[in-house]
Amino acid sequence: MNKYEALVNPSQNVFEQIVKFTGETEDWAFQLNDYKFWSTAFDRFWLVAVVEKGTENLVASVSLARWDGEDGPLYSVGMFYCVPQYRGRGLGKPIFQQIMDIVGDDNATLTGVVKMAHKYAKDFGFDKMPDFWHLFSGVKISEMTIPENLSEQFLSKAWTDVDYDALTTYDRTICTRDRKRIMTAWFNLQETFTKVVLDQSGKIVGYGTIRIVTRNKLSAAPFYADTLEAAEVLLKDLINNIPNWQQYEKIGFLYPEINSDVPRLLERFVKSKEAISTAPFIKSQFTKRFIASPNEKVYSMSDCAHQFV
Ligand SMILES: CC(C)(COP(=O)(O)OP(=O)(O)OC[C@H]1O[C@@H](n2cnc3c(N)ncnc32)[C@H](O)[C@@H]1OP(=O)(O)O)[C@@H](O)C(=O)NCCC(=O)NCCS
């Protein structure tokens, strides 16, 4: 390791290299502001980066967030990455171990990519997990079309125009941990659009956020709805709310494969099914205790680096 050094909470410049590399080689979707967001929204946050010694040239990275709750702390591990030319030299594992030493005996979660999920379970104890994958579906925006004649039983509103306590209560039906502070900061991020869908009685039946992320893409993160009809209204209104949405290249959804309404939703918004490409992407893994969520309502999970739903 003498040609390299590990920095804890390095500069924004280092983070921007992580976003650039992970976008280019893994198709990960982040915003440049996410480092600041994680650092302020969570109770503690560590970004560990290996750089070429004496420089800020990125070699590898991993991040760790601590989110305190009534059930104690929950740690989440994200951004585990090594620049391709440095892979396979044992540079990634020590920083992964470094953050697992901080986790100690507390519960921790991560979204393990297909190639690594088994390794995280075997070597680091992330073995509490469902037997299904989360799929990633990317939709070509040039092939998108907004459907007509959607259900009139639902309407959407900006998140700032609904009863915020009711929105928080809805969110607790999706994520059992209290994340009001985290999600409020998330909704307030730049280039981030959030809408809430309500039924005719005014009851909240879903909400969704679409973020403009690097490489001219959109990311649905999160997108929750009680029914497919509510999801259709929400997606239509969310997309129409993004200025010049047609200029973006793709929009991505990351969802539990057991929610078969997600392909149905996406197919209603494209000219042909070929516009959608889908593949298994991650597994939601925990070390001590699996935290369940209502998969049938999850059309896309939120921040895939540091949330589990
Ligand atoms: C995963 C990654 C960060 C590992 O970095 P690295 O510096 O090459 O890892 P190391 O050389 O320290 O190896 C760590 C261990 O992971 C294993 N490993 C690394 N990449 C692997 C892969 N693609 N598939 C399976 N195992 C892999 C190594 O064999 C090694 O296991 P060992 O200790 O039993 O020998 C790197 O391959 C990478 O950036 N991959 C693309 C991004 C990614 O998928 N990140 C994981 C997100 S959940």
Ligand as a Chemical Component Dictionary entry (heavy atoms), coordinates in Angstrom:
data_LIG
# 
_chem_comp.id                   LIG 
_chem_comp.type                 NON-POLYMER 
_chem_comp.pdbx_formal_charge   0 
_chem_comp.three_letter_code    LIG 
# 
loop_
_chem_comp_atom.comp_id 
_chem_comp_atom.atom_id 
_chem_comp_atom.alt_atom_id 
_chem_comp_atom.type_symbol 
_chem_comp_atom.charge 
_chem_comp_atom.model_Cartn_x 
_chem_comp_atom.model_Cartn_y 
_chem_comp_atom.model_Cartn_z 
_chem_comp_atom.pdbx_ordinal 
LIG C1  C1  C 0 -15.804 -4.677  -5.908 1  
LIG C2  C2  C 0 -14.509 -3.888  -6.047 2  
LIG C3  C3  C 0 -14.649 -2.548  -5.328 3  
LIG C4  C4  C 0 -13.392 -4.688  -5.418 4  
LIG O1  O1  O 0 -12.215 -3.915  -5.450 5  
LIG P1  P1  P 0 -10.758 -4.582  -5.574 6  
LIG O2  O2  O 0 -9.737  -3.614  -5.109 7  
LIG O3  O3  O 0 -10.622 -5.155  -6.938 8  
LIG O4  O4  O 0 -10.951 -5.731  -4.523 9  
LIG P2  P2  P 0 -9.833  -6.573  -3.797 10 
LIG O5  O5  O 0 -8.700  -6.853  -4.757 11 
LIG O6  O6  O 0 -9.471  -5.935  -2.501 12 
LIG O7  O7  O 0 -10.659 -7.891  -3.569 13 
LIG C5  C5  C 0 -11.672 -7.970  -2.615 14 
LIG C6  C6  C 0 -12.320 -9.312  -2.670 15 
LIG O8  O8  O 0 -13.459 -9.221  -3.527 16 
LIG C7  C7  C 0 -13.361 -10.173 -4.570 17 
LIG N1  N1  N 0 -13.855 -9.561  -5.775 18 
LIG C8  C8  C 0 -13.461 -8.392  -6.284 19 
LIG N2  N2  N 0 -14.176 -8.143  -7.414 20 
LIG C9  C9  C 0 -14.994 -9.202  -7.582 21 
LIG C10 C10 C 0 -15.970 -9.535  -8.545 22 
LIG N3  N3  N 0 -16.226 -8.748  -9.597 23 
LIG N4  N4  N 0 -16.653 -10.688 -8.399 24 
LIG C11 C11 C 0 -16.409 -11.495 -7.349 25 
LIG N5  N5  N 0 -15.503 -11.245 -6.395 26 
LIG C12 C12 C 0 -14.793 -10.108 -6.526 27 
LIG C13 C13 C 0 -11.886 -10.488 -4.683 28 
LIG O9  O9  O 0 -11.684 -11.770 -5.233 29 
LIG C14 C14 C 0 -11.439 -10.424 -3.247 30 
LIG O10 O10 O 0 -11.777 -11.616 -2.584 31 
LIG P3  P3  P 0 -10.702 -12.405 -1.680 32 
LIG O11 O11 O 0 -10.357 -11.485 -0.559 33 
LIG O12 O12 O 0 -11.468 -13.595 -1.232 34 
LIG O13 O13 O 0 -9.561  -12.688 -2.587 35 
LIG C15 C15 C 0 -14.165 -3.663  -7.565 36 
LIG O14 O14 O 0 -14.134 -4.896  -8.229 37 
LIG C16 C16 C 0 -15.124 -2.764  -8.276 38 
LIG O15 O15 O 0 -14.989 -1.542  -8.264 39 
LIG N6  N6  N 0 -16.157 -3.336  -8.925 40 
LIG C17 C17 C 0 -17.124 -2.549  -9.654 41 
LIG C18 C18 C 0 -18.009 -1.790  -8.691 42 
LIG C19 C19 C 0 -18.812 -2.727  -7.822 43 
LIG O16 O16 O 0 -19.440 -3.641  -8.313 44 
LIG N7  N7  N 0 -18.799 -2.464  -6.507 45 
LIG C20 C20 C 0 -19.553 -3.226  -5.557 46 
LIG C21 C21 C 0 -20.840 -2.534  -5.290 47 
LIG S1  S1  S 0 -21.905 -3.434  -4.208 48 
# 
loop_
_chem_comp_bond.comp_id 
_chem_comp_bond.atom_id_1 
_chem_comp_bond.atom_id_2 
_chem_comp_bond.value_order 
_chem_comp_bond.pdbx_ordinal 
LIG C1  C2  SING 1  
LIG C2  C3  SING 2  
LIG C2  C4  SING 3  
LIG C2  C15 SING 4  
LIG C4  O1  SING 5  
LIG O1  P1  SING 6  
LIG P1  O2  DOUB 7  
LIG P1  O3  SING 8  
LIG P1  O4  SING 9  
LIG O4  P2  SING 10 
LIG P2  O5  DOUB 11 
LIG P2  O6  SING 12 
LIG P2  O7  SING 13 
LIG O7  C5  SING 14 
LIG C5  C6  SING 15 
LIG C6  O8  SING 16 
LIG C6  C14 SING 17 
LIG O8  C7  SING 18 
LIG C7  N1  SING 19 
LIG C7  C13 SING 20 
LIG N1  C8  SING 21 
LIG N1  C12 SING 22 
LIG C8  N2  DOUB 23 
LIG N2  C9  SING 24 
LIG C9  C10 SING 25 
LIG C9  C12 DOUB 26 
LIG C10 N3  SING 27 
LIG C10 N4  DOUB 28 
LIG N4  C11 SING 29 
LIG C11 N5  DOUB 30 
LIG N5  C12 SING 31 
LIG C13 O9  SING 32 
LIG C13 C14 SING 33 
LIG C14 O10 SING 34 
LIG O10 P3  SING 35 
LIG P3  O11 DOUB 36 
LIG P3  O12 SING 37 
LIG P3  O13 SING 38 
LIG C15 O14 SING 39 
LIG C15 C16 SING 40 
LIG C16 O15 DOUB 41 
LIG C16 N6  SING 42 
LIG N6  C17 SING 43 
LIG C17 C18 SING 44 
LIG C18 C19 SING 45 
LIG C19 O16 DOUB 46 
LIG C19 N7  SING 47 
LIG N7  C20 SING 48 
LIG C20 C21 SING 49 
LIG C21 S1  SING 50 
# 
